[in-house]
Amino acid sequence: MSARRLRSLGVDPATGKEAFVVARSGGFLGALADAHALTSAVALVAVVGEVLETGEASEGELAAFVPSLHAALGECVDMIAVDAEADRE
């Protein structure tokens, strides 16, 4: 997991463009990217949970969440893997 990758810091409210960085694990920008990823994942879990709780969503509507859920899960798994790698060093 030592390969560097683009990490999102969120969307600039003035321009509507997403800001990306290549951040070192344990650095300030890495911490900001981690916080953004976790905040996004928490919001996504809340929205999907509400949709599932109502039980009225179609399969197509539920399928629309899959790419976002996959991306959020992947980001969280990467954070855990980087932390585990740092612990081994």
Summary of the structure (lengths in Angstrom):
residues: 89
radius of gyration: 15.4
end to end distance: 12.8
largest distance: 48.4
contacts: 199
relative contact order: 0.14
helix: 62%
strand: 12%
